[in-house]
Amino acid sequence: MRVEPLDASLSPPRQGGPSFSRRNRLYRAVWRLAWLLLAAWTPPFARRWRRGLLRAFGATMQGSADVRASARIWFPRHLTMGDGSVLAGGVTCYNMATVTIGEGTIVSQGAHLCCGSHELEDPHFQLVAKPIRIGRHCWIAAEAFVGPGVTVGDRAVLGARSVAFADLEAGGVYVGNPARKIRERG
């Protein structure tokens, strides 16, 4: 299945052209329907069921990884979660490229992991997708934003409503927009 964005010169987004292949869009439509009918309404303790559904659609879910019912995953095949990691309620995982989340990492309520952007200087406004990697024992706090291509080092913290468009060093505590390091994690 093609997961790379289509060539914007052949499928112009400004004129309503699709950014992904028909097969990709069909897979995502089936996925959204399956999540809506089989998982979006489930109580918190049904994490094994949700994990199984994500695996059935191609996600790599290790051990006790947990995705809450109100989280939104764009493309399960591009999601890898380590043991004990959590995508909390209201998280948006816009993973047109791979999102890898290390063990023991928490992505808190309303956070946004976004792998896509556009080439600003391209006259066709080409969509580009870059992977996100979040290390082990990190905390992405409530309503924080992690942008395309960002790597979050092990044990790093991105504060509430902070915005990361550059890599975060291991063990650092970051806040603000753009996120800046304020100290080392104890």
C-alpha positions in Angstrom: 0.0 0.0 0.0 1.3 3.4 -0.9 1.8 5.6 2.1 3.8 8.4 0.5 1.9 11.5 -0.4 0.9 11.8 -4.0 2.7 14.3 -6.2 1.0 17.6 -5.7 1.7 18.7 -9.2 -0.5 15.8 -10.4 -3.1 16.0 -7.6 -3.2 19.7 -6.5 -4.4 20.1 -2.9 -5.5 23.7 -3.5 -8.0 22.3 -6.0 -9.3 19.5 -3.8 -7.0 16.8 -5.1 -6.3 13.9 -2.8 -2.9 13.7 -1.0 -2.9 9.9 -0.8 -3.8 7.0 -3.0 -7.3 5.6 -3.2 -6.2 2.4 -1.5 -4.7 4.4 1.4 -7.9 6.4 1.8 -10.0 3.3 1.7 -7.8 1.6 4.4 -8.2 4.8 6.6 -12.0 4.9 6.1 -12.3 1.2 7.1 -10.0 1.9 10.1 -12.1 5.0 11.2 -15.3 3.0 11.0 -13.8 0.0 12.9 -12.5 2.3 15.7 -15.8 4.1 15.9 -17.9 0.9 16.1 -15.6 -1.3 18.1 -13.4 0.9 20.3 -14.3 4.6 20.6 -17.1 3.9 23.1 -15.2 1.4 25.2 -14.5 2.0 29.0 -10.9 2.5 30.2 -10.4 -1.1 31.4 -11.0 -2.4 27.8 -7.4 -1.5 26.8 -6.6 -5.1 25.8 -9.5 -5.0 23.3 -8.3 -1.6 21.8 -4.7 -2.9 21.7 -5.9 -6.0 19.8 -7.9 -3.9 17.3 -4.9 -1.7 16.6 -2.7 -4.8 16.1 -5.3 -6.2 13.7 -4.9 -3.0 11.6 -1.1 -3.3 11.7 0.1 -1.3 14.7 3.0 -2.6 16.8 1.7 -2.6 20.4 4.1 -4.1 22.9 3.2 -5.4 26.3 0.7 -3.2 28.1 0.7 -0.3 25.7 -2.6 1.6 26.0 -4.5 3.8 23.6 -7.5 5.4 25.2 -10.9 5.3 23.4 -11.0 8.9 22.5 -7.6 9.0 21.0 -7.4 9.4 17.2 -4.9 7.4 15.2 -4.6 8.3 11.5 -2.8 5.3 10.2 -2.3 2.3 12.6 0.4 0.7 10.5 2.7 3.6 11.2 2.3 3.3 15.0 4.7 1.5 17.3 4.2 1.7 21.1 6.5 0.3 23.8 5.4 -1.6 26.9 3.6 0.6 29.4 3.3 3.6 27.0 0.0 5.5 26.9 -1.8 7.7 24.4 -4.3 9.5 26.6 -7.8 10.7 25.8 -8.2 13.2 23.1 -4.7 12.6 21.7 -4.4 13.1 17.9 -1.7 10.9 16.3 -1.6 12.3 12.7 0.9 9.7 11.6 1.3 9.8 7.9 4.9 8.8 8.7 6.0 6.5 11.5 5.4 7.4 15.1 7.5 5.4 17.6 6.8 5.8 21.3 9.2 4.2 23.8 8.3 2.2 26.8 6.8 3.9 29.8 6.1 7.1 27.9 2.9 9.1 28.4 1.3 11.3 25.8 -1.2 13.3 27.8 -4.7 14.5 27.1 -5.2 16.5 23.9 -1.6 16.3 22.7 -1.0 16.3 19.0 1.7 14.3 17.2 1.8 15.6 13.6 4.1 14.0 11.0 2.9 16.1 8.1 3.5 19.6 6.7 3.8 21.2 3.3 6.7 22.6 1.3 6.0 26.3 1.6 8.1 27.3 -1.4 6.7 24.6 -3.7 4.1 26.2 -6.0 2.0 23.0 -5.7 2.2 23.1 -1.9 3.6 19.5 -1.8 2.7 17.5 1.4 5.7 16.0 3.1 5.7 13.4 5.9 8.5 12.9 8.5 8.7 10.4 11.3 8.4 11.2 15.0 10.4 9.3 17.6 9.6 9.7 21.3 12.0 7.9 23.6 11.6 5.9 26.8 10.0 7.3 30.0 9.1 10.6 28.4 6.1 12.8 29.1 4.4 14.8 26.5 2.1 16.9 28.6 -1.5 18.0 28.0 -2.2 19.7 24.6 1.5 19.8 23.6 2.4 19.6 19.9 5.2 17.5 18.4 5.9 18.4 14.8 7.2 16.4 11.8 10.7 14.9 12.1 11.1 15.5 15.8 13.0 13.1 18.1 12.3 13.4 21.8 15.2 11.9 23.8 14.7 9.4 26.6 13.2 10.9 29.8 12.5 14.3 28.2 9.4 16.3 29.2 7.5 18.6 26.9 5.3 20.9 29.1 1.6 21.5 28.7 0.7 23.4 25.5 4.3 23.5 24.4 5.4 23.2 20.8 8.3 21.1 19.6 9.6 21.6 16.0 13.2 20.6 16.9 14.6 17.6 18.7 14.5 17.5 22.5 17.6 16.3 24.3 17.4 13.3 26.6 16.4 14.3 30.2 15.5 17.9 29.4 12.4 19.7 30.5 11.0 21.9 27.7 8.3 24.5 27.8 6.9 27.3 25.5 6.3 28.0 21.8 8.8 27.2 20.5 9.8 24.8 23.2 13.0 25.8 25.0 14.9 23.8 27.6 14.5 25.2 31.2 16.3 22.5 33.2 17.3 18.9 33.4 14.9 16.3 34.7 15.8 15.2 38.3 
